[in-house]
Amino acid sequence: AEDAYHIRLEAHTMLANRAAEQSENIEQQFRLNGRAALKIGQQLEMAEAKKRQCDTAALLIRQWWMIENLTEQEQISGDPLQVDEEVRGLIASSSCRMDPLFTRPENSLEAAKSLKALRTVVKSRGNSASGALLDPVSRHRFDETGRLIQRISTALEGRLIDSFSDIYAKGGTYDFSSPDAATRPGRLNWVELKELALALFQFDGGRRLHKKYVQIVLTTHFPDFGGAESSSDGDSDNEQEVDMDSMRTKLSNLFHKVCEVCTAEFQLIANVFSTSSAKGDDDAFDLSALSDSLPFQVARALLQRVISDPIDGLQARINDLLDSIDRRGDFDAGTKKLDIFVVIHEKAAGLFTLLKDSAETMLMPDGKSNRGGDSTEDYQAASDENRRAVASLIQFLITQEMSLSNSHRREYLNLELRLLHHECCSTLDRTGAKLIMPKTNSETSRQSSALGAGGPSTYNAPTITLDEKQLRKVGFAGLLKGPLKQSVLRQPLMHANDSLARARLMFGMGQGNFGDVDATARVVMAIFSQMCDFYGNSFLFPVIDVLGSLLDTTPPSAPPNLPFDESSPAPDLGVDGSFWAGIERVHSAAKAFDRELWAEHRTGSERVWEILVATGSHTSMALATDQRTHFFQELEERGETAILKALDTISTHIQW
């Protein structure tokens, strides 16, 4: 049994060795045959490529000869070739002298490619030395053929653009679910638009089409983007007051319309202006076709025209609306203009946020899978290039938003400071007090230049002080019923808080609200500095000086009558009781100024201290603290002087 087992084992070993040798021979033959097949395939591919090049060159030569023949016939007969009429189909096809390639609409893409190749031939002769070798007759024939090619190209491009405009003008719902959906009733036939765009791409990269598309979008969706309506509105606005609700509605409708149209057009641009053909395949959107960033160029051109056009753009429309308010020239209109600035800022921020989101979601769809047989590397490369294009478009939107916001912010800041100063001075003027305009304002100018609140064009409020002579005439009673009245003391603080609220909306609160922290700090610092100057130099400082000057330190010339009448008021010892009431009101006003405007460590107050802390601007915080310290130090020194004079008066009367 053991011998039989060894015999069978040796037999199996021999069989396995023989099978291994046969498999090695088969593998070796497979490798040899595979290399030979691969080499044959490469040779066939090269031969096929050369054949295609030869066929393309032969077709190009036949087309050149055909156009050259038409040129000779035109010169011999003297009858000009009606290129535009034949291309546009105004002449029956049986009477056309040109090839059907250029006259039939179904051949538009092939005709555009052929004309592009022919124009390349014409340009190449001018860029090479071979043109100098032609004899004068051949050179003349070549030039005439080139002119006819250009005429045909211009006519074909015009026909395609007109067809594109006609299809777009018909309108319809945008449905990009599939190419078949575009042919349904009530839908915009974006597939035909895409085929026309592919053909027009052969003419200077579709530059004329892009301009025409932007123009028809404006004329179709924004028919009122022009000077007629805005001028008529401006004339009518001169005769009536500013209606804030009406203007807010106009601005809301304007921004909503821009957002709605641009969002829809982003989808159309992504599907129409990509350079792949949707005809014959199931993909409504080929991501790899966007590698040339053409849709983003069209989207940028549309946004540039809609937002920044100097005549019809969104910014021009807003400026016209603001100018209509300026034509009134009263301060009530100025206050409403500040509110309009805030509304514009809020609407613009929302608009650009939506546009940036639309640019990412519409022009760069993440849900598209890699279909069509493209390799993963090619698909990833196209995706990376698209992301860079999307980032460039978003950066363009950010630049446009900054341009719109900065121009309005500069106007807002100057108007805010001017109206704040006017309201504060009007509060004192309504009490009957007299105001004096100083000859120079060097201190305020130095403070403003140190702050750098808004550049050299920032409004510097003049220090208009109360007339101390007039205040002395009205006496203590006039002061208490006039400038030191509680409502008068509170009114400037209310105006300052309104200014801070608008500034927060225009510039943001700082890091938490994603605002421009540096600009926010400078603006808040400018408002606080102006209020310190007004509440101190213009208001409380003259008042407290007058309170001290009204005291008479001279003792009475006659002694009081004895005995005293207990029912009559006691002697005031030279200091009227209204003096102490005035001092108390000044002290209360200073505390209210610090509590209502500075509001240190009051979380949620949204006053100067909290805003500057949120911005993180140490420079502005240091300057504001210095302003506050200087204000209270000066007020304390003047108050001490007045109180010491009152004590001296009392001492003099007691000693007498």
C-alpha positions as CSV (number, residue, x, y, z in Angstrom):
1,A,0.0,0.0,0.0
2,E,2.9,2.4,0.8
3,D,4.6,1.7,-2.5
4,A,1.4,2.3,-4.4
5,Y,1.0,5.6,-2.5
6,H,4.5,6.8,-3.5
7,I,3.9,5.8,-7.1
8,R,0.7,7.9,-7.2
9,L,2.4,10.8,-5.4
10,E,5.2,10.8,-8.0
11,A,2.6,10.7,-10.8
12,H,0.8,13.7,-9.4
13,T,4.1,15.6,-9.0
14,M,5.0,14.9,-12.6
15,L,1.5,16.0,-13.7
16,A,1.7,19.2,-11.6
17,N,5.1,20.1,-13.0
18,R,3.9,19.5,-16.6
19,A,0.9,21.8,-15.9
20,A,3.1,24.5,-14.4
21,E,5.4,24.4,-17.5
22,Q,2.4,24.7,-19.8
23,S,0.9,27.6,-17.8
24,E,4.3,29.4,-18.0
25,N,4.4,28.9,-21.7
26,I,0.8,30.2,-22.1
27,E,1.6,33.3,-19.9
28,Q,4.8,34.0,-21.9
29,Q,2.9,33.7,-25.2
30,F,0.1,36.0,-23.8
31,R,2.7,38.7,-22.8
32,L,4.3,38.5,-26.2
33,N,1.0,38.6,-28.1
34,G,-0.2,41.4,-25.7
35,R,2.8,43.6,-26.4
36,A,2.4,43.0,-30.1
37,A,-1.3,43.8,-29.9
38,L,-0.6,47.0,-27.9
39,K,1.9,48.1,-30.4
40,I,-0.5,47.4,-33.3
41,G,-3.2,49.3,-31.5
42,Q,-1.0,52.3,-30.9
43,Q,0.0,52.3,-34.6
44,L,-3.6,52.0,-35.6
45,E,-4.5,54.9,-33.3
46,M,-1.8,57.1,-34.7
47,A,-2.9,56.2,-38.2
48,E,-6.5,57.0,-37.3
49,A,-5.4,60.3,-35.9
50,K,-3.4,61.1,-39.0
51,K,-6.4,60.1,-41.2
52,R,-8.7,62.4,-39.2
53,Q,-6.2,65.2,-39.6
54,C,-6.0,64.5,-43.3
55,D,-9.8,64.4,-43.6
56,T,-10.1,67.7,-41.7
57,A,-7.4,69.3,-43.9
58,A,-9.1,68.0,-47.0
59,L,-12.5,69.3,-45.9
60,L,-10.9,72.6,-45.0
61,I,-9.3,72.8,-48.4
62,R,-12.5,72.0,-50.2
63,Q,-14.3,74.7,-48.2
64,W,-11.6,77.2,-49.0
65,W,-11.8,76.4,-52.7
66,M,-15.6,76.7,-52.5
67,I,-15.4,80.2,-51.0
68,E,-12.6,81.2,-53.3
69,N,-14.7,80.1,-56.2
70,L,-17.6,82.3,-54.9
71,T,-15.2,85.2,-54.7
72,E,-14.1,84.8,-58.3
73,Q,-17.7,84.5,-59.5
74,E,-18.6,87.6,-57.6
75,Q,-15.7,89.5,-59.2
76,I,-16.4,88.2,-62.7
77,S,-20.1,88.8,-62.6
78,G,-20.0,92.1,-60.8
79,D,-23.1,91.0,-58.8
80,P,-22.3,91.2,-55.1
81,L,-23.0,88.1,-53.1
82,Q,-26.0,88.6,-50.8
83,V,-24.3,87.0,-47.9
84,D,-26.5,88.3,-45.1
85,E,-29.8,87.5,-46.9
86,E,-28.8,84.0,-47.8
87,V,-27.5,83.2,-44.3
88,R,-30.6,84.6,-42.6
89,G,-32.9,82.6,-45.0
90,L,-34.4,85.6,-46.7
91,I,-33.6,84.0,-50.1
92,A,-35.0,80.6,-51.1
93,S,-32.5,77.7,-50.7
94,S,-32.9,76.9,-54.4
95,S,-31.7,80.4,-55.3
96,C,-28.8,80.5,-52.9
97,R,-25.3,80.6,-54.3
98,M,-23.6,79.7,-51.0
99,D,-23.1,76.1,-49.7
100,P,-26.1,74.8,-47.5
101,L,-23.6,74.4,-44.7
102,F,-23.8,78.2,-44.1
103,T,-27.5,78.8,-45.0
104,R,-29.3,76.0,-43.1
105,P,-29.9,76.6,-39.4
106,E,-29.4,72.9,-38.5
107,N,-25.7,73.2,-39.7
108,S,-24.9,76.2,-37.5
109,L,-22.4,74.4,-35.2
110,E,-20.5,72.8,-38.1
111,A,-20.5,76.0,-40.1
112,A,-19.2,78.0,-37.0
113,K,-16.4,75.5,-36.5
114,S,-15.5,75.6,-40.2
115,L,-15.5,79.4,-40.3
116,K,-13.3,79.4,-37.2
117,A,-10.8,77.1,-38.9
118,L,-10.9,79.3,-42.1
119,R,-10.3,82.5,-40.1
120,T,-7.3,80.8,-38.4
121,V,-5.9,80.1,-41.9
122,V,-6.3,83.7,-42.9
123,K,-4.6,84.9,-39.7
124,S,-1.8,82.4,-40.0
125,R,-0.8,83.8,-43.4
126,G,-0.3,87.2,-41.9
127,N,1.8,85.7,-39.0
128,S,4.1,83.6,-41.2
129,A,6.7,84.2,-43.8
130,S,5.0,82.1,-46.4
131,G,2.7,84.9,-47.3
132,A,5.6,86.9,-48.8
133,L,6.3,84.0,-51.3
134,L,2.9,84.4,-53.0
135,D,2.7,86.3,-56.3
136,P,0.6,89.4,-56.4
137,V,-2.4,87.7,-58.1
138,S,-2.4,84.9,-55.5
139,R,-2.1,87.3,-52.7
140,H,-5.0,89.4,-54.0
141,R,-7.1,86.3,-54.4
142,F,-6.2,85.2,-50.9
143,D,-7.2,88.6,-49.4
144,E,-10.5,88.6,-51.2
145,T,-11.3,85.1,-50.0
146,G,-10.5,86.2,-46.4
147,R,-12.8,89.2,-46.7
148,L,-15.7,86.9,-47.9
149,I,-15.0,84.5,-45.0
150,Q,-15.2,87.5,-42.6
151,R,-18.5,88.6,-44.2
152,I,-20.0,85.1,-43.8
153,S,-18.8,84.9,-40.2
154,T,-20.4,88.2,-39.3
155,A,-23.7,87.2,-41.0
156,L,-23.8,83.8,-39.3
157,E,-22.9,85.3,-35.9
158,G,-25.6,87.9,-36.3
159,R,-28.2,85.2,-37.2
160,L,-27.3,83.1,-34.2
161,I,-27.4,86.0,-31.8
162,D,-30.9,87.0,-33.1
163,S,-32.1,83.4,-32.7
164,F,-30.7,83.3,-29.2
165,S,-32.5,86.6,-28.4
166,D,-35.8,85.4,-29.9
167,I,-35.9,82.1,-27.9
168,Y,-35.0,83.9,-24.7
169,A,-37.6,86.6,-25.3
170,K,-40.3,83.9,-25.5
171,G,-39.7,83.3,-21.8
172,G,-41.0,80.3,-19.9
173,T,-40.3,78.4,-16.7
174,Y,-36.7,77.3,-16.1
175,D,-36.7,73.5,-15.9
176,F,-33.2,71.9,-15.9
177,S,-34.3,68.4,-14.8
178,S,-33.6,66.9,-18.2
179,P,-33.2,68.0,-21.9
180,D,-36.7,66.7,-22.7
181,A,-38.2,69.0,-20.1
182,A,-37.0,72.0,-22.0
183,T,-39.3,71.2,-24.9
184,R,-42.5,71.1,-22.9
185,P,-45.1,73.9,-23.3
186,G,-44.5,76.8,-21.0
187,R,-40.8,76.0,-20.5
188,L,-37.7,77.9,-21.7
189,N,-36.0,75.8,-24.4
190,W,-32.6,76.1,-22.8
191,V,-31.3,73.2,-25.0
192,E,-31.6,75.3,-28.1
193,L,-30.0,78.2,-26.3
194,K,-27.1,75.9,-25.4
195,E,-26.6,74.7,-29.0
196,L,-26.7,78.3,-30.2
197,A,-24.2,79.3,-27.4
198,L,-21.9,76.4,-28.5
199,A,-21.9,77.7,-32.0
200,L,-21.4,81.3,-31.0
201,F,-18.5,80.2,-28.8
202,Q,-16.5,79.7,-32.1
203,F,-16.7,83.5,-32.6
204,D,-14.2,85.2,-30.4
205,G,-15.1,83.0,-27.5
206,G,-18.8,84.2,-27.6
207,R,-17.9,87.7,-26.5
208,R,-20.8,89.4,-28.4
209,L,-23.2,86.8,-27.1
210,H,-22.2,87.5,-23.5
211,K,-22.8,91.2,-24.0
212,K,-26.1,90.6,-25.8
213,Y,-27.3,88.1,-23.1
214,V,-26.6,90.6,-20.3
215,Q,-28.5,93.3,-22.2
216,I,-31.5,91.2,-22.9
217,V,-31.6,90.1,-19.2
218,L,-31.7,93.8,-18.2
219,T,-34.3,94.8,-20.7
220,T,-36.5,91.7,-20.0
221,H,-36.4,91.6,-16.2
222,F,-35.5,95.2,-15.4
223,P,-37.4,97.3,-17.9
224,D,-37.3,100.2,-15.4
225,F,-33.5,100.2,-15.2
226,G,-33.3,103.5,-17.1
227,G,-33.4,107.3,-16.6
228,A,-37.0,107.9,-17.6
229,E,-38.8,106.6,-14.5
230,S,-36.1,107.7,-12.1
231,S,-36.2,111.3,-13.4
232,S,-40.0,111.4,-13.2
233,D,-39.9,110.1,-9.7
234,G,-37.3,112.8,-8.8
235,D,-39.6,115.5,-10.2
236,S,-42.6,114.2,-8.3
237,D,-40.6,113.8,-5.1
238,N,-39.8,117.5,-5.0
239,E,-43.4,118.3,-4.5
240,Q,-44.1,115.8,-1.7
241,E,-42.5,114.7,1.5
242,V,-40.4,111.6,1.9
243,D,-42.6,108.6,2.5
244,M,-40.4,106.2,4.4
245,D,-42.7,103.2,4.0
246,S,-42.9,103.9,0.2
247,M,-39.1,104.1,-0.1
248,R,-38.6,101.0,2.1
249,T,-41.0,99.2,-0.2
250,K,-39.2,100.4,-3.3
251,L,-35.9,99.3,-1.9
252,S,-37.2,95.9,-0.8
253,N,-38.8,95.3,-4.2
254,L,-35.6,96.4,-6.0
255,F,-33.2,94.2,-4.0
256,H,-35.7,91.2,-4.1
257,K,-36.0,91.5,-7.9
258,V,-32.2,91.6,-8.3
259,C,-31.7,88.6,-6.1
260,E,-34.5,86.6,-7.7
261,V,-33.4,87.3,-11.3
262,C,-29.7,86.7,-10.6
263,T,-30.4,83.4,-8.8
264,A,-32.5,82.1,-11.7
265,E,-30.0,83.3,-14.3
266,F,-27.1,81.6,-12.5
267,Q,-28.9,78.3,-13.2
268,L,-29.4,79.2,-16.8
269,I,-25.8,80.3,-17.2
270,A,-24.5,77.1,-15.7
271,N,-26.5,75.0,-18.1
272,V,-26.4,77.1,-21.3
273,F,-22.9,78.6,-21.4
274,S,-20.9,75.4,-20.5
275,T,-19.0,74.2,-23.6
276,S,-20.4,70.7,-23.7
277,S,-23.3,69.7,-25.9
278,A,-26.5,68.5,-24.2
279,K,-27.8,67.1,-27.5
280,G,-27.9,63.3,-27.5
281,D,-26.9,62.6,-23.9
282,D,-28.7,62.5,-20.7
283,D,-26.6,64.9,-18.7
284,A,-28.2,68.3,-18.3
285,F,-25.0,69.6,-16.7
286,D,-21.5,68.4,-17.4
287,L,-19.2,69.5,-14.7
288,S,-16.0,69.0,-16.7
289,A,-17.4,71.4,-19.3
290,L,-16.9,74.3,-16.9
291,S,-13.1,73.9,-16.8
292,D,-12.7,77.0,-19.0
293,S,-14.7,79.1,-16.4
294,L,-16.9,80.5,-19.1
295,P,-20.1,80.4,-17.1
296,F,-18.4,82.4,-14.3
297,Q,-17.2,85.0,-16.8
298,V,-20.8,85.4,-18.0
299,A,-22.1,85.6,-14.4
300,R,-19.5,88.2,-13.5
301,A,-20.5,90.3,-16.5
302,L,-24.1,90.1,-15.5
303,L,-23.4,91.1,-11.9
304,Q,-21.1,93.9,-13.0
305,R,-23.9,95.4,-15.2
306,V,-26.7,94.8,-12.7
307,I,-24.8,96.3,-9.7
308,S,-22.2,98.7,-10.9
309,D,-23.4,100.1,-14.3
310,P,-23.0,103.9,-14.0
311,I,-26.3,104.6,-15.6
312,D,-28.7,101.6,-15.1
313,G,-27.0,99.7,-12.2
314,L,-28.3,99.0,-8.8
315,Q,-25.9,101.5,-7.2
316,A,-26.9,104.2,-9.6
317,R,-30.6,103.6,-8.8
318,I,-29.8,103.9,-5.1
319,N,-27.9,107.1,-5.6
320,D,-30.8,108.6,-7.6
321,L,-33.1,107.7,-4.7
322,L,-30.8,109.4,-2.2
323,D,-30.4,112.4,-4.4
324,S,-34.2,112.8,-4.5
325,I,-34.0,113.2,-0.7
326,D,-31.1,115.7,-0.9
327,R,-33.1,117.9,-3.2
328,R,-35.4,118.9,-0.3
329,G,-32.5,120.3,1.8
330,D,-34.3,120.2,5.2
331,F,-33.0,118.3,8.3
332,D,-36.1,116.2,8.5
333,A,-35.3,114.8,5.1
334,G,-31.7,114.2,6.4
335,T,-32.9,112.1,9.3
336,K,-35.0,110.1,6.9
337,K,-31.9,109.7,4.6
338,L,-30.1,108.2,7.6
339,D,-32.8,105.6,7.9
340,I,-32.6,105.0,4.2
341,F,-28.9,104.3,4.6
342,V,-29.6,101.7,7.2
343,V,-32.3,100.1,5.1
344,I,-29.9,100.0,2.1
345,H,-27.2,98.5,4.2
346,E,-29.4,95.7,5.6
347,K,-30.9,94.9,2.2
348,A,-27.5,94.9,0.4
349,A,-26.0,92.6,3.0
350,G,-28.8,90.2,2.6
351,L,-28.6,90.4,-1.2
352,F,-24.9,89.7,-1.4
353,T,-25.2,86.9,1.0
354,L,-27.8,85.2,-1.1
355,L,-25.9,85.9,-4.3
356,K,-22.7,84.3,-2.9
357,D,-24.7,81.3,-1.8
358,S,-26.3,81.0,-5.2
359,A,-22.9,81.3,-6.9
360,E,-21.8,78.2,-4.9
361,T,-24.9,76.1,-5.2
362,M,-26.1,76.9,-8.7
363,L,-22.8,77.3,-10.6
364,M,-21.0,74.5,-8.6
365,P,-23.5,71.7,-8.0
366,D,-22.1,69.1,-5.6
367,G,-24.8,66.5,-6.4
368,K,-23.5,65.8,-9.9
369,S,-21.8,62.5,-10.2
370,N,-19.0,61.7,-12.6
371,R,-20.8,60.5,-15.6
372,G,-19.8,60.3,-19.2
373,G,-16.7,58.1,-18.8
374,D,-14.4,60.8,-17.5
375,S,-11.5,59.6,-15.4
376,T,-11.4,60.4,-11.7
377,E,-8.3,62.6,-12.2
378,D,-9.8,64.7,-15.0
379,Y,-13.0,65.1,-13.0
380,Q,-11.1,66.1,-9.9
381,A,-9.0,68.6,-11.9
382,A,-12.1,70.2,-13.4
383,S,-13.8,70.4,-10.0
384,D,-10.7,72.1,-8.5
385,E,-10.7,74.6,-11.3
386,N,-14.4,75.2,-10.9
387,R,-13.8,75.9,-7.2
388,R,-11.2,78.4,-8.0
389,A,-13.5,80.1,-10.5
390,V,-16.3,80.1,-7.9
391,A,-13.9,81.6,-5.3
392,S,-13.0,84.3,-7.8
393,L,-16.7,85.1,-8.5
394,I,-17.4,85.3,-4.7
395,Q,-14.4,87.6,-4.3
396,F,-15.8,89.8,-7.0
397,L,-19.1,89.9,-5.1
398,I,-17.3,90.8,-1.9
399,T,-15.5,93.6,-3.8
400,Q,-18.8,94.9,-5.1
401,E,-20.4,94.8,-1.7
402,M,-17.5,96.7,-0.2
403,S,-17.6,99.3,-2.9
404,L,-21.4,99.8,-2.4
405,S,-21.1,99.8,1.4
406,N,-18.0,102.1,1.7
407,S,-19.5,104.8,-0.5
408,H,-22.7,104.9,1.5
409,R,-20.9,104.6,4.8
410,R,-18.8,107.7,4.1
411,E,-21.9,109.7,3.3
412,Y,-23.7,108.2,6.3
413,L,-21.0,109.1,8.7
414,N,-20.8,112.8,7.6
415,L,-24.5,113.1,7.6
416,E,-24.8,111.4,11.0
417,L,-22.3,113.7,12.7
418,R,-23.8,116.8,11.1
419,L,-27.4,116.0,12.1
420,L,-26.4,114.9,15.6
421,H,-24.7,118.3,16.1
422,H,-27.7,120.1,14.6
423,E,-30.2,118.2,16.8
424,C,-28.2,118.9,20.0
425,C,-27.8,122.6,19.2
426,S,-31.5,122.8,18.3
427,T,-32.4,121.5,21.7
428,L,-30.6,124.4,23.3
429,D,-31.9,126.9,20.8
430,R,-35.5,125.9,21.6
431,T,-35.0,126.9,25.2
432,G,-34.4,130.5,24.2
433,A,-30.7,130.4,24.9
434,K,-28.3,132.2,22.7
435,L,-25.4,130.3,20.9
436,I,-22.1,131.7,19.9
437,M,-20.0,130.5,17.0
438,P,-16.3,130.5,17.8
439,K,-13.8,131.9,15.3
440,T,-11.6,128.9,15.4
441,N,-12.0,125.2,16.3
442,S,-8.5,124.0,16.6
443,E,-9.1,121.7,19.6
444,T,-11.9,119.8,17.8
445,S,-9.8,119.6,14.6
446,R,-6.9,118.1,16.6
447,Q,-9.1,115.6,18.2
448,S,-10.7,114.5,15.0
449,S,-7.4,114.2,13.2
450,A,-6.1,112.1,16.1
451,L,-9.1,109.8,15.8
452,G,-9.0,109.4,12.0
453,A,-12.7,108.7,12.2
454,G,-13.4,108.7,8.5
455,G,-10.5,110.2,6.7
456,P,-10.0,113.9,5.7
457,S,-13.6,114.3,4.5
458,T,-15.1,113.5,7.9
459,Y,-17.3,116.2,9.3
460,N,-15.8,118.2,12.2
461,A,-18.5,119.7,14.3
462,P,-17.8,123.3,15.4
463,T,-17.9,124.1,19.1
464,I,-20.9,126.4,19.4
465,T,-21.1,127.5,23.1
466,L,-23.9,129.0,25.1
467,D,-23.7,132.8,25.5
468,E,-22.8,133.4,29.2
469,K,-23.9,137.0,29.1
470,Q,-27.4,136.0,28.1
471,L,-27.4,133.3,30.8
472,R,-26.5,135.8,33.5
473,K,-29.4,138.0,32.5
474,V,-32.0,135.2,32.9
475,G,-30.5,134.3,36.3
476,F,-31.0,131.1,38.3
477,A,-34.7,130.8,37.5
478,G,-34.0,131.1,33.8
479,L,-31.3,128.5,34.0
480,L,-33.5,126.0,35.8
481,K,-36.5,126.6,33.4
482,G,-34.2,126.6,30.3
483,P,-30.9,124.7,29.7
484,L,-31.1,122.9,33.1
485,K,-34.6,121.5,32.5
486,Q,-34.6,117.7,32.8
487,S,-36.0,117.2,29.3
488,V,-33.4,119.5,27.8
489,L,-30.6,117.6,29.6
490,R,-31.9,114.2,28.4
491,Q,-32.6,115.2,24.8
492,P,-28.9,115.2,23.5
493,L,-28.3,111.8,25.1
494,M,-31.4,110.4,23.3
495,H,-30.1,111.7,19.9
496,A,-26.6,110.2,20.6
497,N,-28.1,106.8,21.4
498,D,-30.1,106.9,18.2
499,S,-26.9,107.7,16.3
500,L,-25.1,104.7,18.0
501,A,-28.0,102.4,17.1
502,R,-27.7,103.4,13.4
503,A,-24.0,103.1,13.5
504,R,-24.3,99.5,14.9
505,L,-26.6,98.6,12.0
506,M,-24.3,100.3,9.4
507,F,-21.0,98.9,10.6
508,G,-21.8,96.0,12.9
509,M,-21.1,95.4,16.5
510,G,-17.7,93.8,16.0
511,Q,-16.4,90.3,16.1
512,G,-19.7,88.6,17.1
513,N,-21.7,90.3,14.3
514,F,-19.0,90.0,11.6
515,G,-18.8,93.7,11.1
516,D,-15.9,95.9,10.1
517,V,-14.4,96.2,13.6
518,D,-11.9,99.0,12.7
519,A,-14.6,101.1,11.0
520,T,-17.0,100.5,13.8
521,A,-14.5,101.6,16.5
522,R,-13.7,104.7,14.5
523,V,-17.3,105.7,14.0
524,V,-18.3,105.1,17.6
525,M,-15.3,107.0,18.7
526,A,-16.2,109.9,16.5
527,I,-19.8,110.1,17.9
528,F,-18.6,109.9,21.5
529,S,-15.9,112.5,20.9
530,Q,-18.4,114.9,19.4
531,M,-20.8,114.4,22.3
532,C,-18.1,115.0,24.8
533,D,-17.2,118.2,23.1
534,F,-20.9,119.3,22.9
535,Y,-22.0,118.2,26.4
536,G,-18.9,119.8,27.9
537,N,-17.6,122.8,26.0
538,S,-21.0,123.8,24.5
539,F,-23.4,123.0,27.3
540,L,-22.4,122.1,30.9
541,F,-19.2,124.0,31.1
542,P,-20.7,127.5,30.3
543,V,-23.7,126.7,32.6
544,I,-21.6,125.9,35.6
545,D,-19.4,128.9,35.0
546,V,-22.5,131.1,34.9
547,L,-23.8,129.5,38.2
548,G,-20.6,130.5,39.9
549,S,-20.6,134.0,38.4
550,L,-24.1,134.7,39.6
551,L,-23.0,134.6,43.2
552,D,-22.4,137.9,44.9
553,T,-19.6,137.7,47.5
554,T,-20.2,141.3,48.7
555,P,-21.9,141.3,52.2
556,P,-25.2,143.2,52.6
557,S,-25.1,146.9,53.5
558,A,-27.7,146.7,56.3
559,P,-28.3,144.1,59.0
560,P,-31.5,142.0,59.0
561,N,-34.4,143.2,61.0
562,L,-34.9,141.8,64.4
563,P,-36.7,139.9,65.7
564,F,-36.9,137.4,62.8
565,D,-40.3,136.4,61.4
566,E,-40.4,132.7,61.6
567,S,-43.0,132.4,58.8
568,S,-40.6,134.1,56.3
569,P,-37.8,132.2,54.6
570,A,-34.4,132.2,56.4
571,P,-31.6,134.3,55.0
572,D,-29.6,132.5,52.3
573,L,-26.3,134.0,53.3
574,G,-25.7,135.3,49.8
575,V,-26.2,131.9,48.0
576,D,-29.6,131.4,46.5
577,G,-31.2,128.0,46.9
578,S,-31.5,127.7,43.1
579,F,-27.7,127.6,42.9
580,W,-27.6,124.3,44.7
581,A,-30.5,123.0,42.6
582,G,-28.5,123.9,39.5
583,I,-25.4,122.2,40.8
584,E,-27.5,119.1,41.5
585,R,-28.9,119.0,38.0
586,V,-25.5,119.4,36.5
587,H,-24.2,116.5,38.6
588,S,-27.2,114.4,37.6
589,A,-26.7,115.3,33.9
590,A,-23.0,114.2,34.2
591,K,-24.0,110.9,35.8
592,A,-26.7,110.4,33.1
593,F,-24.1,111.1,30.4
594,D,-21.8,108.4,31.8
595,R,-24.7,106.0,32.4
596,E,-26.6,106.4,29.2
597,L,-23.7,106.9,26.7
598,W,-20.6,105.2,28.2
599,A,-22.4,102.5,30.2
600,E,-19.3,100.7,31.4
601,H,-19.8,97.0,32.5
602,R,-23.5,97.1,31.5
603,T,-23.9,93.9,29.5
604,G,-26.4,94.2,26.7
605,S,-26.6,98.0,26.8
606,E,-24.9,98.3,23.3
607,R,-23.4,101.6,24.3
608,V,-19.9,103.0,23.7
609,W,-18.0,100.9,26.1
610,E,-19.5,97.6,25.1
611,I,-19.2,98.3,21.4
612,L,-15.5,99.2,21.7
613,V,-14.8,96.1,23.8
614,A,-16.5,94.0,21.2
615,T,-14.4,95.5,18.4
616,G,-11.2,94.8,20.3
617,S,-9.7,98.2,19.2
618,H,-7.3,99.1,22.0
619,T,-6.5,102.4,20.4
620,S,-10.1,103.6,20.1
621,M,-10.7,102.4,23.7
622,A,-7.7,104.3,25.0
623,L,-8.8,107.5,23.1
624,A,-12.4,107.2,24.3
625,T,-11.2,106.7,27.9
626,D,-9.0,109.7,27.6
627,Q,-12.0,111.8,26.3
628,R,-14.2,110.6,29.1
629,T,-11.6,111.3,31.7
630,H,-10.9,114.8,30.3
631,F,-14.6,115.6,30.2
632,F,-15.2,114.7,33.9
633,Q,-12.0,116.2,35.1
634,E,-12.8,119.5,33.5
635,L,-16.4,119.4,34.8
636,E,-15.2,118.6,38.3
637,E,-12.7,121.4,38.3
638,R,-15.3,123.9,37.2
639,G,-17.8,122.6,39.7
640,E,-15.3,122.8,42.5
641,T,-14.6,126.4,41.5
642,A,-18.3,127.3,41.6
643,I,-18.9,125.5,45.0
644,L,-15.8,127.1,46.5
645,K,-17.0,130.5,45.5
646,A,-20.4,129.7,47.1
647,L,-18.7,128.6,50.3
648,D,-16.6,131.8,50.2
649,T,-19.8,133.8,49.8
650,I,-21.4,132.1,52.8
651,S,-18.3,132.6,54.9
652,T,-18.2,136.3,54.0
653,H,-21.8,136.7,55.1
654,I,-21.3,134.8,58.3
655,Q,-18.2,136.9,59.2
656,W,-20.1,140.1,58.4
